[in-house]
Amino acid sequence: MSASANPIPSPARTCRQHLIRRAKTIHIAQSGNHNFGTSELAQLLHTERDKAPQCNDTEVSSEGLSLIAEATSVLFPADGKDSDSSLVYSGDEWLDLDLGVESADVIAGSTANPLIRARTKNFLEAPEKSFKTTLLLRWAAAAAKGVSVFPALPVLRPLKTLYLHGELSPSEIKERFRSSIQELEHPFPNFYQGRDLKAHLIREDGQKAIRRLVYKYQPELLILDPWQSFISGYDENSFKDMSTATHFLDTLIQDTGVTLIIPIHLGKDRSRGARGHSTLAGWRDTRIVLEPIKNNTAVSVDIYPRWAKHPDPFVLKFSNGTVWPGEMYSPQTSQIRKLVTESKGRIGREDLKVKLGITSDQAFRKALQRAKDDGAVAVTDTEVTLPLDELMDQDFGMGEEIS
């Protein structure tokens, strides 16, 4: 087979592709700046070229940068209204296109297993009052500094972040943020948050408000908390309404390169996922699911990446106004749950006591009480079972035994 049958992307082409993408983003972000023109864009591209590892300082000349700036000004009007909506290349260009995963392509995870990829749309799903904002505010504030506060959801580099609230008042935002940044060093110049009452995913004026904010702050990560607040007044089960919202966000991603994380409420039937039209499940990428445990003093976090390996769930405990990494249960409580599960979800108290190897009645009662308080099991006078909701969700072959 000839060398041309397996073309290798040239460094110059890879550099040009990167600079063209950055030129488009910069040009649109300068919308409304009458002092910004082709020469200013070319000057900014000098900086982009010098700091981009794809370019190695020598791949594109000053004349080439000017040509990119001039073409960008023609193809993408400054107001962003008529920006190119297509992503079409020739077969050879697709073969040359560098789509390898680098740290710049990873929002959370690793290059080997990117849990959240750049320029994707991701849901944080949970019942109401289940630490969605608490978790995400702490993770995002740390991510803006390049710090991983949750080892199971690591970040590789600082992520310029814009966090738009849809529910909290200014005083609540300040209070929640103060709690979220415990043990993190100040300052936070890379993290922006707030609320715009006009921001909306379906109304045209609301879309313009969101777009203006993204152009102004140029975030890499955009959080809209929660989804329901940004579609208020419209039917979350309507294909027409939801497709208007998702199309706007797809366009925003293409125009600006932003990555989305959106907390969204679960319905009454949690097994069916997020509330809203079924098309949302096919539209979103990574799904992060929170489940309250331990009498709602902790939360189990399960991450379902669309294009990566499913990691093990992890637990965050609520303490002092925010959440911290922790263990789901103590070793003894975990052993109790294991024995109950192995007994098809229920076991007699005396049988459990024998299997645990506990001889003291008082010690056994305390062990059961701790397991019950942690929400690991349910306890009656005669038996120990998994919590009722877990019994109903799992098939232990007991048929109508569970009532």
NUVOZA-611815 format. One record per residue (C-alpha): x, y, z. Coordinates in steps of 0.05 Angstrom, whole numbers, plus 32768, in hexadecimal, padded with zeros to 4 digits. Each point is the difference from the previous one (the first is absolute). Layout:
X_Y_Z
...
END
This chain:
8000_8000_8000
801C_8044_7FEE
800E_8035_8033
7FC8_802B_7FE2
7FCD_7FCB_8013
800B_8011_804A
800D_804A_8000
801F_801E_803D
7FE6_8045_8014
8034_8034_7FF1
8014_802D_803B
7FF1_803E_7FD6
7FB9_7FE8_7FF1
7FF3_7FED_8049
8018_8045_8015
7FD5_8024_7FCC
7FC3_7FD8_8015
800B_8015_8048
800A_8049_7FEE
7FC2_8002_7FD3
7FD5_7FE6_8039
801E_8033_8031
7FF8_8038_7FCE
7FB6_7FF2_7FF9
7FF6_7FFE_804B
8028_8040_800C
7FDE_8025_7FC7
7FB9_7FF0_8017
8012_800E_8049
8014_8047_7FEB
7FBA_800D_7FE6
7FED_804A_800A
8048_8017_8008
8006_8033_7FC8
804B_8008_800B
800C_7FB7_7FF2
8012_7FEE_7FB8
8029_7FD2_7FD5
8043_801A_8016
7FEE_7FFA_804A
7FE9_7FB8_7FF4
8042_7FF1_7FDC
8027_801C_803C
7FD9_7FD4_8030
800D_7FC4_7FD4
804B_800D_8008
7FF6_7FF2_804B
7FD4_7FC4_7FF2
8036_7FE4_7FD1
8038_800A_8032
7FDC_7FDD_803A
7FE1_7FC7_7FD8
8028_7FBE_8004
7FE3_7FEE_7FBC
8027_8039_7FE0
8046_7FF9_801E
800C_804B_7FF5
8011_7FFA_7FB6
7FC9_7FDD_7FDA
7FD6_803B_7FE7
8020_8041_7FE8
7FE8_8047_8010
7FE4_8003_7FB9
7FDA_7FC0_800D
7FE2_801D_8040
7FE9_803E_7FDA
7FDE_7FD4_7FCC
7FDC_7FD8_8036
7FE9_8041_8021
7FE7_801C_7FBE
7FDB_7FC1_7FED
7FE1_7FFC_8045
7FE5_8047_7FFC
7FDE_7FF0_7FBE
7FE5_7FBB_8012
7FE8_800F_8047
7FDD_8043_800A
8010_8021_8042
7FB8_7FFB_8019
8004_7FB4_7FFB
7FBC_7FFB_7FDE
8018_7FE2_7FBF
803A_7FD6_8019
8010_7FC2_7FD8
7FD3_7FC7_8019
8022_7FC8_7FDA
8038_7FD0_8013
8011_7FE3_7FBC
8045_7FE9_7FE8
8018_7FD6_7FC6
8011_7FB7_800C
804B_8011_8000
7FF5_8039_8031
7FDA_7FD2_802F
803A_7FCF_7FFE
802F_803A_8010
7FD4_801D_8036
8021_7FFA_8044
7FCA_7FE6_8030
802E_7FDF_8032
7FF0_800C_8049
802F_8032_8021
7FFA_8022_8043
7FE0_803C_7FDC
7FC8_7FD1_7FEA
7FF1_7FE7_8047
7FD3_8026_8031
7FFE_7FC8_8034
8024_7FBE_8003
8041_7FEE_7FDC
8019_7FFC_7FB9
7FFB_7FB5_8006
7FB8_8003_801A
7FE0_8044_7FF4
7FC1_8002_802A
7FEA_8043_7FE5
801D_8016_7FBD
8007_8047_7FE8
7FC7_801E_7FD6
7FCD_7FCE_801A
7FBE_8007_8026
7FF9_7FDB_8042
7FCA_7FF7_8033
8005_7FFC_804C
7FC1_7FD9_8012
7FE3_7FFB_8046
7FBF_8007_8027
7FF2_8045_801D
8028_8013_803E
8037_7FCD_7FF1
803E_802C_8002
8002_800E_7FB5
8014_8049_8008
802A_7FF1_803E
802A_7FCC_7FDB
8006_8025_7FBE
8010_8044_801E
803A_7FE3_8028
801A_7FD6_7FC6
7FFB_803A_7FCE
8021_8033_802D
803B_7FD1_800B
8002_7FEC_7FB6
8008_804A_7FEE
8041_7FFD_8027
8014_7FBD_7FE3
7FF5_7FDD_8043
7FDF_7FBC_8008
7FD6_8001_803F
7FDF_7FBD_7FEF
8035_7FCD_7FEC
7FCD_7FD7_7FD9
7FEF_803D_7FD5
8046_801E_7FF3
8012_803D_7FD6
8041_8006_7FD9
8006_804C_7FFA
7FDE_8041_8014
7FBC_8007_7FDE
7FE5_8046_7FF6
7FB9_7FF9_8019
7FBE_8026_7FFC
7FCC_7FE6_8031
7FBA_801C_7FF2
7FCE_7FF5_8038
7FB6_7FFC_7FF2
7FE4_7FF9_8047
802E_801F_8034
7FFB_8048_8017
8040_802B_8004
8006_7FF5_804B
7FF7_7FB5_7FF7
8034_7FFF_7FC8
8032_8023_802D
7FF2_7FD3_803C
8003_7FBF_7FD7
8040_8016_7FDE
8021_8011_8042
7FF0_7FBA_8019
8016_7FDE_7FC0
8047_801C_7FFF
8016_7FE6_8044
8049_7FEA_7FFF
800A_8020_7FBB
8033_8038_7FF9
7FE9_8045_7FE9
7FF8_8023_7FD0
7FCE_7FE5_7FCD
800B_802C_7FC2
7FF0_7FC7_7FD0
7FBB_7FF3_801E
7FC3_802B_7FEF
7FBA_7FF5_801A
7FBF_8025_8006
7FBA_8005_7FE6
7FE0_8022_7FC4
7FB4_8003_8005
7FFC_8004_7FB4
8028_7FC1_7FF4
7FD5_7FCA_7FDF
800C_7FC6_7FD1
7FC1_8007_7FD7
7FED_8049_7FFC
8028_8028_7FCD
8011_8038_8031
8016_7FCD_8033
802D_7FDD_7FCF
8020_8043_7FEF
800B_800D_804A
8025_7FBE_8008
8028_800B_7FC1
8015_8046_8017
8019_7FE4_8042
8028_7FC9_7FDD
801E_8032_7FCF
8012_802F_8039
8020_7FCF_8030
8018_7FCC_7FCC
7FFA_7FC4_802F
8017_7FBB_7FEE
7FCC_7FE3_802F
7FB8_8019_8004
7FD1_7FE8_8037
7FB5_800E_7FFD
7FE2_7FEE_8044
7FCC_7FE3_7FFA
7FE4_7FEE_7FBB
7FB8_800B_8016
800D_8049_8012
801B_8010_7FBB
7FC3_7FE3_7FDD
7FCC_801D_802F
7FBC_800F_7FE0
8009_7FC9_7FCD
7FED_7FB6_7FFE
803A_7FD4_8014
7FDD_7FC5_7FDF
7FF7_8024_7FBD
802E_7FEB_7FC8
7FF8_8044_7FDF
8014_8027_803E
8039_7FD2_8015
801D_7FFC_7FBA
8001_804C_7FFD
802A_8000_8040
802F_7FC9_7FEB
800A_801E_7FBB
8014_8043_801F
8032_7FDD_802E
801D_7FD7_7FC6
800A_8041_7FDA
801F_8022_803C
8032_7FC6_8008
8012_8004_7FB7
8009_804B_8000
8027_8006_8041
801D_7FBC_8010
7FE0_8001_8045
7FF1_7FC1_8029
7FBD_7FF9_8024
7FEF_7FE2_8043
7FB6_8007_8012
7FE0_7FE8_8041
7FBC_7FE3_7FF1
7FC9_7FE5_802D
7FED_7FB7_7FFF
7FB7_7FEC_7FF8
7FD8_7FDA_8033
8016_7FBF_7FDF
804B_8007_8009
800F_7FC4_7FD5
7FE8_8027_7FC3
8035_8036_800A
7FF9_804B_7FF7
7FBD_8022_7FFA
7FEC_8018_7FBC
7FF8_7FE7_7FB9
8022_7FBE_7FEF
802C_8022_7FCB
802A_801E_8038
801D_7FBC_8011
8019_7FF8_7FB9
801A_8048_7FFC
802A_8003_803F
8045_7FE1_8006
8019_7FED_8046
7FCC_7FF3_8036
8012_800B_8049
7FCC_7FE3_802F
7FFA_8012_804A
7FDB_7FD4_8032
7FF5_8017_8048
8017_7FCE_8035
800A_7FFE_804B
7FBF_8024_8010
8012_8036_7FCD
8042_8012_8022
8029_7FE5_7FC6
7FF9_7FF2_7FB7
8017_7FC8_7FD2
801C_8019_7FBD
7FFD_7FD4_7FC3
801E_8018_7FBE
7FE9_7FE4_7FBD
802E_801A_7FC9
7FE6_7FF7_7FB9
8045_7FF5_7FE3
802B_7FE6_803A
8004_7FC9_8034
7FCC_8002_8037
8027_800E_8041
7FED_7FE6_8044
7FCC_8029_8027
801A_802B_8038
7FE3_8022_803D
8000_8048_8018
7FEC_8012_8047
7FDD_8041_8011
8023_8026_8038
8008_804A_8012
7FD9_8019_7FC5
8020_7FD8_7FC8
8013_7FB9_7FEA
803F_7FD9_800C
801B_7FBD_7FE7
7FED_7FC7_802F
7FF0_7FB6_8006
7FBA_7FE8_7FF5
7FFD_7FD3_803E
802D_7FE8_8038
8020_7FBC_7FF6
7FCF_7FE0_8031
7FC3_8020_7FDF
801A_7FEB_7FBC
8006_7FB8_8019
7FB8_8002_801A
7FE7_8018_7FBC
8028_7FCB_7FDD
7FE3_7FC8_802B
7FB9_801B_7FF7
8009_8006_7FB5
801B_7FB9_7FFB
7FC2_7FE8_8024
7FD3_801C_7FC9
7FF4_8042_8023
7FEA_7FE8_8044
801B_7FD7_8039
7FEA_7FED_8047
8020_8028_8037
801C_7FC2_8023
801D_7FE4_7FBF
8021_8043_7FF2
801D_8003_8046
801F_7FBB_7FF7
801D_8011_7FBB
801E_8040_801B
8021_7FDA_8038
7FE6_8030_8035
7FF1_7FE0_8044
7FEA_803D_8027
7FB6_8013_7FF8
8010_8048_8010
8038_8004_7FCC
7FD2_7FE0_7FCD
7FC8_8032_800E
8031_803A_7FF9
801A_7FE5_7FBE
7FB9_7FF9_7FE5
7FEE_8046_8018
803D_801F_7FDD
7FEF_7FDB_7FBF
7FB8_8017_8005
8014_8048_800F
802D_8000_7FC3
7FC6_7FE9_7FD4
8024_7FBF_7FEF
7FC9_7FD1_8019
7FBB_7FFE_801E
7FF7_7FDD_8043
7FC3_7FDF_8020
7FF9_7FD7_8040
800D_7FC0_7FDA
8028_800F_7FC1
802E_802F_7FDB
7FF2_8013_7FB8
801B_802F_7FCB
7FDA_8042_8000
7FBB_7FF7_7FE1
8010_802A_7FC1
803C_7FD3_7FF2
7FD7_7FC1_800A
7FCD_8019_7FCE
8036_8013_7FCD
8025_7FBE_8002
7FEA_7FBC_7FE9
8011_7FCB_8034
7FCF_7FCE_7FE4
7FD0_800A_803A
7FC4_8012_7FD5
7FC6_8018_802B
8027_7FF6_8040
8012_804A_7FFE
7FC2_8028_8011
END
